[in-house]
Each structure stands twice: as structure tokens, then as C-alpha cells.
């Protein structure tokens, strides 16, 4: 596998599907003795809608059961720690899109957590469709030109992005009569597993931060919202809204966003 070195950055060229490159971070450490701090996969974006897009997203399939097969890599019930640079890279994508007058034709968006490969280090995917933008994005984002890398100036915003859990990653079985009672034990499915995995890996990505869950309330039926809120309380996971003035006194926070309406594309 060809590799290129620039200061602390290691660029690897893949000829195979990157969603199948499991444990790339550990394999690199074993081969070189270098400790991998983070992983950024650069990929071409394709969408069912055919609308050109510039996207960033964490990876994982936390909702799958052990006996299920992930259609696009990763291990069932697993999610990688979200890369702390997701938010800053999303802002960089928007800045570049504006400088090239790509908006509103292009969509700049944070996609939901989905697919593999399996990694242990904080990881994210950056996906775009325009070749010339790759040059500027990689040059500026990784600081290859001698400038400041994205992650070095992100902390001033005080809030970091964690996992974004979409509707298909929150399979909830209708509890029937127990809906009125708010009994989360009667709500089947792997939704609790998905939330717990997202919380644990987000906490692992930045252990000194405080993890908040942000719910898209309009996306849930009342019994779904009640079940999720009850489970979050049971797990001692706080519910909050990133960007509120109350957060300004907190140096760094992570946010898990839970939404039933989010769509993703590979």
C-alpha cells in the first residue's frame, strides 16, 4: 500500500474498498511502531438523490445484532470513537464551497453514523465529488502547506460533534398497550444498544469532555421520545442543545444527536 509522509501526517493510497480496511490504525502501528492518534478517510461521495454533496460523518453500525451482517463493513454493534475534528472539517467544507460558489447547488452536511471499516482510533469520513476540491481540502485541512491544521483551531468553539444516530439505527418495536405507561422495557429493538454504544465511544474519544444527547423532538412519536428520554435518564446521560449560552462556561463538550428522520448515503 503506497504511503506518503508530511510532518505528522501519513497519507495512504488504497486500491480496494476502504469500508473493508478493518483495523487500519492497528496495522499501521504494528508495521511502523508509530501510534495513530486519529484516522480520516477521504472518499468520493455518491448519493441516491444525485445531488452533489460535501459531507463528513462518523462511522459504525451500532444498531446491528451480532448475528447480522453489515452490508458496508464494520462489526455489528460497534462504532468507532468519533473524530474530534468532525465539526471543524464540516466548517472548512462550507468555507471552501462558498469560495468556489458551489452553494446552493452543492449540499454541505453532516451525515449520520454508518458503515465501516472497523477502527479503534477516533475516526471520520470526509466525502466530496469534485477533484479540485480535494487538493484544497487536504492542503488546508491537514496543514500540509505549513499552515494550521484544522484540529488546532477547533477548540475555541467549545462544542464537539459526536455520533449522529439516524432513524434506521434506532429500530424500536411498537410496545402496544405499554405506550401509555411509558414502560421502556416493553419497547423492543436494538435502539438502546445503539444509543449506549454511541455514548460510550463518544466518551472514549474525549474522556475529559461532558457528553450530551441532543434529540430532534419533532422526529419522534410520543412513545418513542418517552422511551428514549427514560433510557437516557437511566444511563445518566444528560439531554442538552449544543450552542446554548449555558455551555459557554464548559471548555469542551461532546454531543450525540439522536434523530428519527436523518437519511444517509454511502
C-alpha positions as CSV (number, residue, x, y, z in Angstrom):
1,X,0.0,0.0,0.0
2,X,1.7,3.3,-1.1
3,X,2.2,5.8,1.7
4,X,3.3,9.5,1.8
5,X,4.7,11.4,4.7
6,X,4.4,15.1,5.5
7,X,5.4,16.0,9.1
8,X,2.9,14.2,11.3
9,X,0.6,13.3,8.5
10,X,0.6,9.9,6.9
11,X,-1.4,9.5,3.6
12,X,-2.2,6.0,2.4
13,X,-3.5,5.2,-1.1
14,X,-6.0,2.4,-1.2
15,X,-6.9,0.3,-4.3
16,X,-9.6,-1.7,-2.5
17,X,-12.8,-0.6,-0.9
18,X,-11.9,1.4,2.2
19,X,-15.0,0.2,4.1
20,X,-13.3,-3.2,4.2
21,X,-10.0,-1.9,5.6
22,X,-10.6,-3.1,9.1
23,X,-8.0,-2.2,11.8
24,X,-6.0,0.0,9.5
25,X,-4.8,2.0,12.5
26,X,-3.5,-1.0,14.4
27,X,-2.0,-2.5,11.3
28,X,-0.1,0.8,10.7
29,X,1.1,0.8,14.3
30,X,2.3,-2.8,14.0
31,X,4.1,-2.1,10.8
32,X,5.8,1.2,11.7
33,X,5.8,1.5,15.5
34,X,4.0,4.8,15.2
35,X,1.0,5.5,17.4
36,X,-2.1,6.5,15.4
37,X,-3.9,9.5,17.0
38,X,-6.8,9.7,14.5
39,X,-8.0,8.4,11.2
40,X,-9.5,10.4,8.4
41,X,-10.9,8.5,5.4
42,X,-11.1,10.6,2.2
43,X,-13.7,9.2,-0.2
44,X,-15.7,10.1,-3.2
45,X,-19.3,10.9,-2.3
46,X,-22.3,9.4,-4.2
47,X,-25.9,9.9,-3.3
48,X,-29.2,8.4,-4.3
49,X,-30.6,11.8,-5.0
50,X,-27.7,12.6,-7.4
51,X,-27.3,16.0,-5.7
52,X,-23.6,16.8,-5.4
53,X,-22.6,17.0,-1.8
54,X,-19.7,17.6,0.6
55,X,-20.1,15.5,3.7
56,X,-18.5,14.5,7.0
57,X,-19.6,11.7,9.2
58,X,-18.5,9.3,12.0
59,X,-18.6,5.5,11.3
60,X,-20.2,2.5,12.9
61,X,-23.2,0.1,12.8
62,X,-24.2,0.3,16.5
63,X,-27.7,-1.0,15.9
64,X,-26.9,-4.3,14.3
65,X,-27.1,-7.6,16.3
66,X,-24.1,-9.9,16.5
67,X,-25.8,-12.4,14.1
68,X,-26.4,-9.8,11.5
69,X,-24.1,-8.9,8.6
70,X,-23.1,-5.3,8.0
71,X,-23.7,-4.5,4.3
72,X,-20.9,-2.0,4.1
73,X,-18.2,-3.0,6.6
74,X,-17.8,-2.7,10.3
75,X,-18.6,-5.0,13.1
76,X,-22.2,-5.4,14.3
77,X,-22.9,-3.5,17.5
78,X,-19.8,-1.4,17.0
79,X,-19.0,2.3,16.4
80,X,-15.6,4.0,16.2
81,X,-14.8,6.9,18.5
82,X,-15.9,10.0,16.6
83,X,-13.0,12.1,15.4
84,X,-12.9,15.4,17.4
85,X,-12.3,17.3,14.1
86,X,-15.7,16.4,12.5
87,X,-17.1,19.9,13.3
88,X,-14.1,21.9,12.2
89,X,-13.8,19.9,8.9
90,X,-17.5,20.5,8.3
91,X,-17.0,24.2,8.7
92,X,-14.0,24.0,6.4
93,X,-16.0,22.2,3.7
94,X,-18.6,25.0,3.9
95,X,-15.9,27.7,3.6
96,X,-14.4,26.0,0.5
97,X,-17.8,25.5,-1.1
98,X,-18.6,29.2,-0.6
99,X,-15.2,30.3,-2.1
100,X,-16.0,28.2,-5.2
101,X,-19.6,29.4,-5.4
102,X,-20.9,25.9,-5.1
103,X,-23.8,26.8,-2.9
104,X,-26.8,26.1,-3.0
105,X,-26.2,23.6,-5.8
106,X,-24.0,21.6,-3.5
107,X,-25.1,20.3,-0.2
108,X,-22.7,20.6,2.8
109,X,-23.8,18.3,5.5
110,X,-23.0,16.1,8.5
111,X,-24.2,12.6,7.7
112,X,-25.4,10.0,10.2
113,X,-23.1,7.4,11.6
114,X,-22.9,4.5,9.2
115,X,-20.7,1.7,7.6
116,X,-17.2,0.6,8.3
117,X,-14.3,-0.1,8.4
118,X,-13.7,-1.1,12.0
119,X,-11.1,1.1,13.7
120,X,-10.1,1.8,17.3
121,X,-8.8,5.3,16.9
122,X,-11.1,8.4,16.6
123,X,-12.3,8.3,13.0
124,X,-14.3,10.2,10.4
125,X,-15.1,10.1,6.7
126,X,-14.8,13.1,4.5
127,X,-16.6,12.7,1.2
128,X,-16.7,15.1,-1.8
129,X,-17.3,14.8,-5.5
130,X,-15.0,17.5,-7.1
131,X,-11.4,16.5,-7.7
132,X,-10.0,20.1,-7.5
133,X,-11.6,20.5,-4.1
134,X,-9.6,17.5,-2.8
135,X,-6.4,19.5,-3.3
136,X,-7.5,22.5,-1.3
137,X,-9.3,20.5,1.3
138,X,-6.4,18.2,2.1
139,X,-3.8,21.0,1.8
140,X,-5.7,23.2,4.3
141,X,-7.4,20.6,6.5
142,X,-4.2,18.7,7.2
143,X,-2.0,21.8,7.2
144,X,0.3,20.4,4.6
145,X,1.2,23.8,3.3
146,X,2.7,24.9,6.6
147,X,-0.5,26.4,7.9
148,X,-2.5,25.4,10.9
149,X,-4.2,22.1,10.7
150,X,-8.0,22.1,11.3
151,X,-7.8,20.4,14.7
152,X,-5.5,23.0,16.1
153,X,-8.1,25.9,15.9
154,X,-11.3,23.9,16.6
155,X,-11.2,24.1,20.4
156,X,-12.2,27.7,20.6
157,X,-15.8,26.8,19.7
158,X,-16.1,24.8,22.9
159,X,-18.5,22.1,21.5
160,X,-17.5,19.0,19.6
161,X,-19.6,16.7,17.4
162,X,-20.1,13.1,18.4
163,X,-22.2,10.4,16.7
164,X,-25.4,11.2,14.8
165,X,-27.8,8.3,15.2
166,X,-30.4,8.2,12.4
167,X,-33.8,6.6,12.2
168,X,-32.7,3.2,10.8
169,X,-30.1,3.0,13.5
170,X,-32.9,3.2,16.2
171,X,-35.1,0.2,15.5
172,X,-37.9,0.5,18.0
173,X,-40.7,-2.1,18.2
174,X,-44.2,-0.7,18.9
175,X,-45.0,-1.7,22.5
176,X,-48.7,-1.6,22.1
177,X,-50.6,-1.1,25.3
178,X,-47.4,-0.2,27.2
179,X,-47.2,3.0,25.2
180,X,-49.4,4.9,27.6
181,X,-47.5,3.6,30.6
182,X,-44.1,4.8,29.3
183,X,-42.6,1.4,30.0
184,X,-39.2,1.2,28.1
185,X,-39.0,-2.5,28.9
186,X,-41.8,-3.1,26.5
187,X,-40.1,-1.3,23.6
188,X,-38.1,-3.9,21.7
189,X,-35.4,-3.5,19.2
190,X,-31.7,-2.5,19.4
191,X,-32.2,1.2,19.9
192,X,-30.9,1.1,23.4
193,X,-27.8,-0.7,22.2
194,X,-27.2,1.9,19.5
195,X,-27.5,4.8,22.0
196,X,-25.3,3.2,24.5
197,X,-22.5,2.4,22.0
198,X,-22.7,5.9,20.7
199,X,-22.4,7.4,24.2
200,X,-19.5,5.1,25.2
201,X,-17.4,5.7,22.1
202,X,-18.0,9.4,22.2
203,X,-16.9,9.5,25.8
204,X,-13.8,7.5,24.9
205,X,-12.9,9.9,22.1
206,X,-12.6,12.8,24.6
207,X,-12.6,11.5,28.2
208,X,-12.3,15.0,29.8
209,X,-15.4,16.2,28.0
210,X,-19.0,16.1,29.0
211,X,-21.3,14.1,26.7
212,X,-24.8,15.4,25.9
213,X,-27.6,13.9,23.9
214,X,-29.5,16.2,21.6
215,X,-32.9,14.9,20.5
216,X,-34.7,16.0,17.4
217,X,-38.0,16.0,19.2
218,X,-40.1,16.6,16.1
219,X,-38.9,13.3,14.6
220,X,-40.4,11.1,17.3
221,X,-43.8,9.8,18.2
222,X,-44.6,10.5,21.9
223,X,-44.0,6.9,23.0
224,X,-40.6,6.8,21.2
225,X,-39.5,10.1,22.8
226,X,-40.6,9.0,26.2
227,X,-38.8,5.7,25.9
228,X,-35.5,7.4,24.8
229,X,-35.7,10.1,27.4
230,X,-36.3,7.4,30.1
231,X,-33.4,5.3,28.9
232,X,-31.1,8.4,28.8
233,X,-32.0,9.2,32.4
234,X,-31.4,5.5,33.4
235,X,-28.0,5.7,31.8
236,X,-27.2,9.1,33.4
237,X,-26.8,10.8,30.0
238,X,-27.8,14.4,30.1
239,X,-30.0,15.9,27.4
240,X,-29.0,19.3,26.0
241,X,-28.9,21.5,23.0
242,X,-25.4,22.4,21.7
243,X,-24.8,26.1,21.2
244,X,-26.8,27.3,24.2
245,X,-25.4,30.1,26.2
246,X,-25.2,27.8,29.3
247,X,-22.5,25.8,27.6
248,X,-20.0,28.7,27.2
249,X,-18.6,28.0,30.7
250,X,-17.8,24.4,29.8
251,X,-14.4,24.1,28.0
252,X,-15.3,21.2,25.8
253,X,-18.5,19.1,25.3
254,X,-19.5,16.3,23.1
255,X,-22.9,15.9,21.6
256,X,-24.7,12.8,20.4
257,X,-27.6,13.7,18.2
258,X,-30.5,11.3,18.0
259,X,-32.9,11.7,15.1
260,X,-35.5,9.5,13.5
261,X,-35.6,11.4,10.2
262,X,-32.0,11.6,9.2
263,X,-31.1,10.0,5.9
264,X,-27.6,8.9,4.8
265,X,-25.9,7.8,1.6
266,X,-22.8,5.7,1.1
